[in-house]
Amino acid sequence: VQYVSRAGNFRKEGYKYTGVLRILNVLLSYDYLWLNIRVKGGAYGCMSGFTRTGDGYFTSYRDPHLGRTNEVYEGIPKYLEQFTAEEKEMTKYIIGTFSTVDAPLTPSAKTVRSATAYLTGVTDEMLQREREETLHADQEDIRKLAGIVRAVLKEDALCVIGNEEKLNQEKKLFKELKNLY
């Protein structure tokens, strides 16, 4: 088994962070990546993330596949371009997104969040704009994220930690192979 990750930066291609990317995390985690990598592919788990600085990633862990998982990542833009959801389903995704955005915090966690916001220049106005983008998102907003995902994948930054034999079988995917020990 291995850990298979793809990463890149969408700001390099001129895209900006939007609160709708939070919904994308929910969509990928509980729909596209979950079904294709966890359910069909047999990996223990998968996740994705997008930051305000433009970094994005897709990763699987305890994954029996490598090339197949990379193909699943490559299929995300097409999935997004064809994305459809009834209003009830979109509402479910939005509520799922807010459950992580507005989760109750301990006093210590509030302090960390405030300090991080201060140090990174995140303002209350930025947070409110992102909340509004998330709250009012529709399926067309999700479809528009295909370009952001393409920009992340365009960097072709693939990193895999895993079985040496499997890595050698798929060595055409890599610029170099290194032994970590």
Secondary structure as GFF3:
##gff-version 3
##sequence-region A 1 181
A	DSSP	beta_strand	2	9	.	.	.	ID=ss1
A	DSSP	three_ten_helix	11	13	.	.	.	ID=ss2
A	DSSP	alpha_helix	20	27	.	.	.	ID=ss3
A	DSSP	pi_helix	28	32	.	.	.	ID=ss4
A	DSSP	alpha_helix	33	33	.	.	.	ID=ss5
A	DSSP	pi_helix	34	39	.	.	.	ID=ss6
A	DSSP	beta_strand	45	50	.	.	.	ID=ss7
A	DSSP	beta_strand	55	63	.	.	.	ID=ss8
A	DSSP	alpha_helix	67	74	.	.	.	ID=ss9
A	DSSP	alpha_helix	76	81	.	.	.	ID=ss10
A	DSSP	alpha_helix	87	101	.	.	.	ID=ss11
A	DSSP	alpha_helix	107	120	.	.	.	ID=ss12
A	DSSP	alpha_helix	124	135	.	.	.	ID=ss13
A	DSSP	alpha_helix	139	143	.	.	.	ID=ss14
A	DSSP	alpha_helix	146	154	.	.	.	ID=ss15
A	DSSP	beta_strand	157	162	.	.	.	ID=ss16
A	DSSP	alpha_helix	164	169	.	.	.	ID=ss17
A	DSSP	three_ten_helix	171	173	.	.	.	ID=ss18
###
